[in-house]
Amino acid sequence: LMSKPSSSHRRVSSWMQWWELDVHLTPGDLVEFSSVSHIHWAVFEQTFNGEAYVIHYWNEDDEEETQSSRNPRIFGSICEIIGDVQVRRDTLAAVAKGCLCRINNKLDMQHTSFTPEEIVSRARGQIGNATRYHLMYNNCEHFANWCRYGEEKSQQV
């Protein structure tokens, strides 16, 4: 179930707002979000009823801030060195929170990815699972890369 990337598919897009990016996304793409203080990663699942959905690590402490704030901000306590996180499905807009984002499948040049269907299936299979977040050993980029390549890798650390 592994596939080589298409030469016509961009491995890494330019940074843009979520509403500009969502038309370029293909299921299984890795989405990188950039804020002032750190980077966040997610797996693009699908567009449904006009909304783009991603699957990613989420810190429960961010829930209230997401519900109450419409202003761009950093991802809050998700960037803690160690903490509890849950794998969730959210809209691309809710995760971006005004930050720039891009497609980042750059490891396709070094690793063979699963098929888009398998990447999404691997991510969906983790929804609802709680895990211990660790910046060095188990962060959102580790999760995204595991879904796409079967390897927990992070170039952030």
Salt bridges, closest charged atoms under 4 A:
ASP29 OD1 - HIS9 NE2 3.24
GLU32 OE1 - ARG102 NE 2.78
GLU45 OE1 - ARG89 NE 2.72
GLU45 OE2 - ARG124 NE 2.57
ASP62 OD1 - ARG73 NH2 3.91
GLU63 OE1 - ARG88 NH1 2.52
GLU65 OE1 - ARG73 NH1 3.36
ASP84 OD1 - ARG132 NH1 2.84
ASP90 OD2 - HIS56 NE2 2.86
ASP90 OD1 - ARG88 NH2 2.69
ASP108 OD2 - ARG148 NH2 2.77
GLU151 OE2 - HIS111 ND1 3.44
GLU151 OE1 - LYS153 NZ 3.48
